Each structure stands twice: as structure tokens, then as C-alpha cells.
Amino acid sequence: MTQFRYSLNSSTIKPTPILEKIRVASEAGYDGIELWHADIDLHLEAGGTLAEIRQAVDDHGLAVPTTVMLKGWCEPDGPADQEGIAECRRRMEQAVAVGAPHSVAGPPHFDVDFSLAAERYHRLLEIGLEMGVRPSMEYLGFAQEVNSIATALRIMNESKHPEATIVLDPFHDFRGGAGHDDIAQLRPEQIAVCHFDDAPASPPAGEQRDPDRVMPGEGVIDLKKFIALLRQIGYSGFISLELFREDLWAADPLSVAKSGLKAMKAICDPS
């Protein structure tokens, strides 16, 4: 049976300082940790360095599958585009410094010009690869158009870039309504990371937002199907717990991390 690697998306224990997040992920038994640029910036603003973050990651034997997130990369020509790309460059420099092979590129939310999005994603990939990191397309279930695997894949395919990759997420498959079936259209090397989470029965799927997510196995998403599709295409990369719950943020971060890893393994690698 295909063995996955397990990562903690640091949003799950959001208030914890970044170096402590890294320690918690290691102590809880994870193989990796996804780092948010907002947390990296807080560390730098407090007088810390990127080298300290990289050293902590290395000392704790963790990988950094991705950094989160890139935005402003899909604007029409003009000042907003110039500012967005400059910020993406800054964040991708951070991604390289902390050892992340991918950085998550959040999608445009409204009135998507798919031709422009494909051209801009190709450009973003070229910039990132020159720097040493691969920007990866994310879809969001609550975005107006780029809310499914199929729509993210459309941008990837139309970009005509061989290094295009995607970030999968069962919550967004559920929230956007398209489900998981299009995983079968992917090659394993096209997947940067699989975020992992669940969704409650209420409120209705179309009304849910990030804070509604629950621990894997506590909701109504068919996560076993999601995992079966990943195995079907031969994916053996990172499965990463990503939650945004204030009740978890108020709890002991190590306990939350351990509970999350146990919940993921119960679904992904049941004994």
C-alpha cells in the first residue's frame, strides 16, 4: 500500500510562534510543516532571521512542502500587476530560504479571464523556477470560478508549462461542489501537496467557510474516496492537515497536532 508523508499546515495552530510551530510539528511526529508567509514576516519583524527558521526546520528533521501563499500574480497590466509580482518575488525568496520546493499560488476570486490567468501563471512559474521554487495552483471552493480541480487544471493546461502543479483539498472539493473525481486526471508529479480536512453536515456546503472545517473523520466528506483516488494515480507525497478553527487555536498546540496526525492516519493508513 502506498505510504504517504504527513505534514502540519501551520494554520492549524495559528497563534503559536513559528519556531514553536516547527518544534510542535516534529514532536507530534509529522514529516513536514507548511509555513505561512505571514508567520515568517512576524518572525522577521521581531528581529528574527530566515536562517533561524531554516535551521529550526533542519534541526527538527522536517521538510517544508510549501509556503503559503502567493497572491496578486493574476492582475491586468498596470501598477497592481507590478506590485503583485514584486510581492510574489519577495515571498518566493522566503520560500527558497526556508527550503520549500513549492509555494501556494492562491487563485483569482472573481471575473476570471482564463487566458490571462494561464499566461500569468506561466510567467509566475518562470520567475519562481529561476529563483528555485515552483508556484502551485490552488483552487478555493468559495471562489466564484476557480473553485474546483477542473478549473485549476484548466489554468495549468492552458499555461502550457511542464512544471505546473496543483494543491488539492477535499474541503474545497466539497465546498465548490465538484467533488474529487478529477484527481484521476492528474499525474502524481503534478500534485504539490494535498491539504486534508473535513466538513460538517451543517451549514450547507455552499455556505461554509474556512472556520467551518473539522478534523478528518469528524465530518461528511468521503475522505476514503479522496485517498483511494490518490492511490489510484500513484501519489505518495504529502498529506497536510489544514484547519482554521479558533477552538483549536485556543487549545494546547501539541495536543491539537497529535490529534490531527492520528485522525489523518486513521483514514490514510488504517492498520
Secondary structure, 3 states (H helix, E strand, C coil): CCCCEEEEEHHHHCCCCHHHHHHHHHHHCCCEEEEEHHHHHHHHHCCCCHHHHHHHHHHCCCECCEEEEECCCCCCCCHHHHHHHHHHHHHHHHHHHHCCCEEEECCCCCCCCHHHHHHHHHHHHHHHHHHCCEEEEECCCCCCCCCCHHHHHHHHHHHCCCCCCEEECHHHHHHHCCCCHHHHHCCHHHEEEEEECECCCCCCHHHCCHHHCECCCCCCCCHHHHHHHHHHHCCCCEEEECCCCHHHHCCCHHHHHHHHHHHHHHHHCCC
